[in-house]
């Protein structure tokens, strides 16, 4: 039974790993921005870039799911 679902378990585990990594990256960036006394505009740019990286990862996952669902 476990071997039957190993692909799904691996996929969920990998996605959770990436979520955790993005969280820790965000926490590290928050700490550096706070200690470096970065101006508001600079903080906004840094968070925008981090958000776009996360959004790209999510978009890739959605595209991958839709392509696998259609049989491509």
N, CA, C and O atoms as a GROMACS GRO file, in nm:
protein
  288
    1UNK      N    1   0.082  -0.119   0.000
    1UNK     CA    2   0.000   0.000   0.000
    1UNK      C    3   0.087   0.126   0.000
    1UNK      O    4   0.058   0.220  -0.073
    2UNK      N    5   0.192   0.126   0.081
    2UNK     CA    6   0.279   0.243   0.089
    2UNK      C    7   0.349   0.266  -0.044
    2UNK      O    8   0.364   0.381  -0.087
    3UNK      N    9   0.393   0.160  -0.109
    3UNK     CA   10   0.463   0.173  -0.237
    3UNK      C   11   0.373   0.227  -0.346
    3UNK      O   12   0.420   0.288  -0.443
    4UNK      N   13   0.245   0.206  -0.331
    4UNK     CA   14   0.149   0.254  -0.430
    4UNK      C   15   0.142   0.407  -0.434
    4UNK      O   16   0.120   0.465  -0.540
    5UNK      N   17   0.162   0.471  -0.320
    5UNK     CA   18   0.149   0.616  -0.310
    5UNK      C   19   0.282   0.688  -0.293
    5UNK      O   20   0.284   0.805  -0.255
    6UNK      N   21   0.392   0.621  -0.320
    6UNK     CA   22   0.523   0.681  -0.295
    6UNK      C   23   0.546   0.806  -0.379
    6UNK      O   24   0.610   0.900  -0.331
    7UNK      N   25   0.497   0.810  -0.503
    7UNK     CA   26   0.514   0.929  -0.586
    7UNK      C   27   0.442   1.050  -0.528
    7UNK      O   28   0.495   1.160  -0.527
    8UNK      N   29   0.320   1.028  -0.480
    8UNK     CA   30   0.245   1.138  -0.420
    8UNK      C   31   0.310   1.186  -0.291
    8UNK      O   32   0.313   1.306  -0.263
    9UNK      N   33   0.360   1.093  -0.212
    9UNK     CA   34   0.426   1.129  -0.087
    9UNK      C   35   0.553   1.208  -0.116
    9UNK      O   36   0.581   1.306  -0.047
   10UNK      N   37   0.629   1.168  -0.215
   10UNK     CA   38   0.749   1.241  -0.252
   10UNK      C   39   0.716   1.381  -0.300
   10UNK      O   40   0.785   1.477  -0.264
   11UNK      N   41   0.613   1.395  -0.380
   11UNK     CA   42   0.574   1.526  -0.431
   11UNK      C   43   0.530   1.618  -0.319
   11UNK      O   44   0.570   1.734  -0.315
   12UNK      N   45   0.447   1.569  -0.229
   12UNK     CA   46   0.401   1.650  -0.116
   12UNK      C   47   0.519   1.688  -0.027
   12UNK      O   48   0.530   1.802   0.017
   13UNK      N   49   0.606   1.593   0.000
   13UNK     CA   50   0.724   1.621   0.083
   13UNK      C   51   0.815   1.725   0.021
   13UNK      O   52   0.866   1.813   0.091
   14UNK      N   53   0.837   1.717  -0.109
   14UNK     CA   54   0.922   1.814  -0.177
   14UNK      C   55   0.860   1.952  -0.175
   14UNK      O   56   0.929   2.052  -0.152
   15UNK      N   57   0.729   1.960  -0.198
   15UNK     CA   58   0.661   2.090  -0.194
   15UNK      C   59   0.665   2.151  -0.053
   15UNK      O   60   0.686   2.271  -0.039
   16UNK      N   61   0.645   2.069   0.049
   16UNK     CA   62   0.655   2.119   0.186
   16UNK      C   63   0.797   2.165   0.218
   16UNK      O   64   0.815   2.264   0.289
   17UNK      N   65   0.896   2.094   0.167
   17UNK     CA   66   1.035   2.134   0.186
   17UNK      C   67   1.059   2.272   0.127
   17UNK      O   68   1.123   2.356   0.190
   18UNK      N   69   1.008   2.296   0.007
   18UNK     CA   70   1.026   2.426  -0.057
   18UNK      C   71   0.953   2.537   0.019
   18UNK      O   72   1.004   2.649   0.028
   19UNK      N   73   0.837   2.508   0.073
   19UNK     CA   74   0.764   2.607   0.153
   19UNK      C   75   0.846   2.644   0.277
   19UNK      O   76   0.857   2.761   0.312
   20UNK      N   77   0.903   2.544   0.342
   20UNK     CA   78   0.985   2.569   0.461
   20UNK      C   79   1.109   2.649   0.425
   20UNK      O   80   1.147   2.740   0.498
   21UNK      N   81   1.172   2.615   0.314
   21UNK     CA   82   1.292   2.689   0.271
   21UNK      C   83   1.257   2.834   0.241
   21UNK      O   84   1.330   2.924   0.282
   22UNK      N   85   1.146   2.859   0.169
   22UNK     CA   86   1.105   2.996   0.141
   22UNK      C   87   1.075   3.072   0.271
   22UNK      O   88   1.105   3.191   0.281
   23UNK      N   89   1.017   3.004   0.368
   23UNK     CA   90   0.990   3.069   0.497
   23UNK      C   91   1.120   3.110   0.565
   23UNK      O   92   1.131   3.223   0.613
   24UNK      N   93   1.217   3.020   0.570
   24UNK     CA   94   1.345   3.053   0.634
   24UNK      C   95   1.420   3.161   0.557
   24UNK      O   96   1.487   3.245   0.619
   25UNK      N   97   1.412   3.161   0.426
   25UNK     CA   98   1.474   3.268   0.348
   25UNK      C   99   1.409   3.402   0.383
   25UNK      O  100   1.477   3.502   0.402
   26UNK      N  101   1.276   3.402   0.392
   26UNK     CA  102   1.206   3.524   0.430
   26UNK      C  103   1.244   3.573   0.568
   26UNK      O  104   1.262   3.693   0.589
   27UNK      N  105   1.258   3.481   0.663
   27UNK     CA  106   1.298   3.520   0.798
   27UNK      C  107   1.440   3.577   0.799
   27UNK      O  108   1.467   3.675   0.869
   28UNK      N  109   1.531   3.517   0.723
   28UNK     CA  110   1.669   3.566   0.716
   28UNK      C  111   1.673   3.705   0.651
   28UNK      O  112   1.745   3.793   0.697
   29UNK      N  113   1.597   3.723   0.544
   29UNK     CA  114   1.594   3.853   0.478
   29UNK      C  115   1.534   3.958   0.571
   29UNK      O  116   1.583   4.071   0.578
   30UNK      N  117   1.429   3.922   0.642
   30UNK     CA  118   1.369   4.016   0.738
   30UNK      C  119   1.472   4.059   0.842
   30UNK      O  120   1.480   4.177   0.876
   31UNK      N  121   1.549   3.965   0.893
   31UNK     CA  122   1.651   3.995   0.994
   31UNK      C  123   1.759   4.087   0.938
   31UNK      O  124   1.800   4.182   1.004
   32UNK      N  125   1.804   4.058   0.817
   32UNK     CA  126   1.909   4.141   0.756
   32UNK      C  127   1.858   4.282   0.729
   32UNK      O  128   1.929   4.380   0.754
   33UNK      N  129   1.736   4.294   0.678
   33UNK     CA  130   1.679   4.427   0.652
   33UNK      C  131   1.660   4.505   0.781
   33UNK      O  132   1.682   4.626   0.784
   34UNK      N  133   1.620   4.438   0.886
   34UNK     CA  134   1.598   4.504   1.014
   34UNK      C  135   1.730   4.552   1.075
   34UNK      O  136   1.740   4.665   1.123
   35UNK      N  137   1.832   4.466   1.072
   35UNK     CA  138   1.960   4.503   1.131
   35UNK      C  139   2.037   4.602   1.044
   35UNK      O  140   2.118   4.680   1.095
   36UNK      N  141   2.013   4.599   0.913
   36UNK     CA  142   2.084   4.689   0.822
   36UNK      C  143   2.019   4.826   0.810
   36UNK      O  144   2.071   4.912   0.739
   37UNK      N  145   1.907   4.848   0.877
   37UNK     CA  146   1.836   4.976   0.873
   37UNK      C  147   1.812   5.021   0.729
   37UNK      O  148   1.846   5.134   0.692
   38UNK      N  149   1.755   4.933   0.649
   38UNK     CA  150   1.729   4.958   0.508
   38UNK      C  151   1.606   5.048   0.494
   38UNK      O  152   1.508   5.030   0.567
   39UNK      N  153   1.611   5.147   0.402
   39UNK     CA  154   1.494   5.234   0.383
   39UNK      C  155   1.372   5.157   0.332
   39UNK      O  156   1.384   5.044   0.284
   40UNK      N  157   1.257   5.219   0.344
   40UNK     CA  158   1.131   5.154   0.310
   40UNK      C  159   1.126   5.111   0.164
   40UNK      O  160   1.079   5.002   0.133
   41UNK      N  161   1.175   5.196   0.073
   41UNK     CA  162   1.173   5.161  -0.069
   41UNK      C  163   1.258   5.037  -0.096
   41UNK      O  164   1.217   4.950  -0.172
   42UNK      N  165   1.373   5.029  -0.035
   42UNK     CA  166   1.460   4.913  -0.052
   42UNK      C  167   1.396   4.786   0.002
   42UNK      O  168   1.408   4.679  -0.058
   43UNK      N  169   1.330   4.797   0.116
   43UNK     CA  170   1.261   4.682   0.173
   43UNK      C  171   1.150   4.634   0.080
   43UNK      O  172   1.132   4.514   0.061
   44UNK      N  173   1.076   4.730   0.022
   44UNK     CA  174   0.967   4.693  -0.067
   44UNK      C  175   1.020   4.619  -0.190
   44UNK      O  176   0.960   4.521  -0.234
   45UNK      N  177   1.132   4.664  -0.244
   45UNK     CA  178   1.191   4.597  -0.361
   45UNK      C  179   1.236   4.456  -0.325
   45UNK      O  180   1.213   4.362  -0.401
   46UNK      N  181   1.301   4.442  -0.212
   46UNK     CA  182   1.349   4.310  -0.170
   46UNK      C  183   1.232   4.214  -0.150
   46UNK      O  184   1.238   4.100  -0.196
   47UNK      N  185   1.126   4.258  -0.084
   47UNK     CA  186   1.010   4.171  -0.062
   47UNK      C  187   0.937   4.141  -0.192
   47UNK      O  188   0.883   4.031  -0.209
   48UNK      N  189   0.935   4.238  -0.284
   48UNK     CA  190   0.872   4.214  -0.414
   48UNK      C  191   0.946   4.104  -0.490
   48UNK      O  192   0.884   4.015  -0.548
   49UNK      N  193   1.078   4.110  -0.489
   49UNK     CA  194   1.157   4.007  -0.557
   49UNK      C  195   1.136   3.871  -0.493
   49UNK      O  196   1.123   3.771  -0.563
   50UNK      N  197   1.133   3.865  -0.360
   50UNK     CA  198   1.109   3.738  -0.292
   50UNK      C  199   0.969   3.685  -0.324
   50UNK      O  200   0.952   3.565  -0.346
   51UNK      N  201   0.869   3.773  -0.326
   51UNK     CA  202   0.733   3.731  -0.358
   51UNK      C  203   0.724   3.680  -0.501
   51UNK      O  204   0.658   3.579  -0.526
   52UNK      N  205   0.790   3.748  -0.595
   52UNK     CA  206   0.785   3.703  -0.734
   52UNK      C  207   0.852   3.567  -0.751
   52UNK      O  208   0.809   3.487  -0.833
   53UNK      N  209   0.958   3.541  -0.674
   53UNK     CA  210   1.021   3.410  -0.678
   53UNK      C  211   0.927   3.301  -0.629
   53UNK      O  212   0.917   3.194  -0.688
   54UNK      N  213   0.857   3.329  -0.520
   54UNK     CA  214   0.759   3.233  -0.467
   54UNK      C  215   0.643   3.215  -0.565
   54UNK      O  216   0.596   3.103  -0.586
   55UNK      N  217   0.597   3.325  -0.624
   55UNK     CA  218   0.485   3.318  -0.718
   55UNK      C  219   0.525   3.237  -0.841
   55UNK      O  220   0.443   3.163  -0.895
   56UNK      N  221   0.649   3.251  -0.886
   56UNK     CA  222   0.696   3.172  -0.999
   56UNK      C  223   0.698   3.024  -0.967
   56UNK      O  224   0.664   2.940  -1.051
   57UNK      N  225   0.738   2.992  -0.846
   57UNK     CA  226   0.740   2.852  -0.804
   57UNK      C  227   0.598   2.795  -0.800
   57UNK      O  228   0.575   2.682  -0.843
   58UNK      N  229   0.504   2.873  -0.747
   58UNK     CA  230   0.365   2.828  -0.741
   58UNK      C  231   0.307   2.814  -0.881
   58UNK      O  232   0.236   2.717  -0.910
   59UNK      N  233   0.337   2.910  -0.969
   59UNK     CA  234   0.288   2.903  -1.107
   59UNK      C  235   0.343   2.780  -1.178
   59UNK      O  236   0.271   2.714  -1.253
   60UNK      N  237   0.469   2.749  -1.155
   60UNK     CA  238   0.528   2.629  -1.215
   60UNK      C  239   0.455   2.504  -1.169
   60UNK      O  240   0.430   2.414  -1.249
   61UNK      N  241   0.422   2.498  -1.042
   61UNK     CA  242   0.350   2.383  -0.990
   61UNK      C  243   0.211   2.370  -1.049
   61UNK      O  244   0.166   2.260  -1.080
   62UNK      N  245   0.142   2.483  -1.064
   62UNK     CA  246   0.008   2.479  -1.123
   62UNK      C  247   0.014   2.438  -1.270
   62UNK      O  248  -0.068   2.358  -1.316
   63UNK      N  249   0.109   2.493  -1.342
   63UNK     CA  250   0.125   2.456  -1.483
   63UNK      C  251   0.159   2.308  -1.496
   63UNK      O  252   0.106   2.239  -1.583
   64UNK      N  253   0.246   2.260  -1.410
   64UNK     CA  254   0.284   2.119  -1.412
   64UNK      C  255   0.164   2.029  -1.384
   64UNK      O  256   0.145   1.928  -1.451
   65UNK      N  257   0.083   2.066  -1.285
   65UNK     CA  258  -0.037   1.986  -1.254
   65UNK      C  259  -0.135   1.987  -1.370
   65UNK      O  260  -0.194   1.883  -1.400
   66UNK      N  261  -0.154   2.100  -1.434
   66UNK     CA  262  -0.249   2.107  -1.545
   66UNK      C  263  -0.199   2.028  -1.665
   66UNK      O  264  -0.279   1.967  -1.736
   67UNK      N  265  -0.069   2.028  -1.689
   67UNK     CA  266  -0.016   1.952  -1.802
   67UNK      C  267  -0.022   1.802  -1.774
   67UNK      O  268  -0.051   1.724  -1.864
   68UNK      N  269   0.007   1.762  -1.650
   68UNK     CA  270  -0.002   1.621  -1.616
   68UNK      C  271  -0.147   1.573  -1.619
   68UNK      O  272  -0.174   1.458  -1.656
   69UNK      N  273  -0.240   1.660  -1.580
   69UNK     CA  274  -0.381   1.624  -1.581
   69UNK      C  275  -0.437   1.608  -1.721
   69UNK      O  276  -0.530   1.530  -1.743
   70UNK      N  277  -0.379   1.682  -1.815
   70UNK     CA  278  -0.428   1.671  -1.953
   70UNK      C  279  -0.358   1.561  -2.031
   70UNK      O  280  -0.394   1.533  -2.146
   71UNK      N  281  -0.260   1.499  -1.972
   71UNK     CA  282  -0.192   1.387  -2.035
   71UNK      C  283  -0.071   1.425  -2.118
   71UNK      O  284  -0.022   1.342  -2.195
   72UNK      N  285  -0.022   1.545  -2.104
   72UNK     CA  286   0.097   1.587  -2.179
   72UNK      C  287   0.224   1.546  -2.110
   72UNK      O  288   0.333   1.574  -2.160
   0.00000   0.00000   0.00000
